Amino acid sequence: MGRQERSIAFVPGSRRADSVNVALAELSAAIATDLGCVATVVHLDDFAMPMYDGDCEDEVGVPDAAARLHDVLVASEIVVLVSPEYNGAPTPLLKNAIDWVTRVSKRPLENKTVGLMSATPGSGGGTSGLKVLSVIMASLRVNHEVPPLGVGKARSRIADNDPVLRDEIERFVSSLLVASAGNVPA
Ligand SMILES: Cc1cc2nc3c(=O)[nH]c(=O)nc-3n(C[C@H](O)[C@H](O)[C@H](O)COP(=O)(O)O)c2cc1C
């Protein structure tokens, strides 16, 4: 019998063309691939949704994009959210996607291993936004035991292919794989 593949989906919380968080997600996916994972970057641009409100849901239901995103996330063994920090919190784009996905099923990522990353052009590394994301993940009852990875000065570090950053990402992904311990979806 063949070895089961370890799948890991990186979800940037930005859809900007020049997003440093997309760049971090792509670098991380390449490193995860080198570690033997089936790694994907899930672009929220491919899952356009209106801003959540209950009247909208009552009138037209849950958007197809939310159902598709829900299924993509559920199907991945590990999910990694890679969000910019906007005023100390994750982006509305990412929070809105999370909110809609929880209207497809209440706790879709329950017990799944979820990693949290943030890239900032400045030195802060999105520490405050990562704390907020941790609170959200706790409410969804995911396994978020692996400490978040905030990457300050991310634009230059990624452009320079900084070996210290590559090592940090490799250790982060390896920790996620251990935390998930082969919890491969059926
Ligand atoms: C509304 C807004 C709020 C921001 N707040 C923060 C912040 O709290 N901390 C921080 O380090 N950077 C902050 N920034 C700067 C972002 O880190 C920067 O724009 C980053 O490039 C956004 O991520 P992206 O490149 O992946 O789109 C903010 C940017 C915007 C547009």
The ligand as an ORCA input file, in Angstrom:
! r2SCAN-3c Opt
* xyz 0 1
  C      -5.492     49.378      6.659
  C      -4.076     48.973      6.908
  C      -3.660     48.759      8.205
  C      -2.354     48.328      8.468
  N      -1.994     48.052      9.759
  C      -0.772     47.508      9.998
  C      -0.435     47.061     11.316
  O      -1.210     47.121     12.240
  N       0.800     46.526     11.503
  C       1.711     46.405     10.464
  O       2.820     45.883     10.674
  N       1.406     46.807      9.206
  C       0.183     47.350      8.953
  N      -0.148     47.730      7.685
  C       0.861     47.605      6.607
  C       0.808     46.205      5.998
  O       1.615     45.349      6.767
  C       1.326     46.264      4.551
  O       0.484     47.087      3.760
  C       1.428     44.872      3.930
  O       2.164     44.988      2.730
  C       0.058     44.279      3.645
  O       0.196     42.930      3.304
  P       0.218     42.414      1.792
  O       1.472     42.972      1.164
  O       0.293     40.940      1.917
  O      -1.011     42.896      1.081
  C      -1.447     48.163      7.395
  C      -1.880     48.392      6.080
  C      -3.167     48.770      5.841
  C      -3.638     48.960      4.400
*
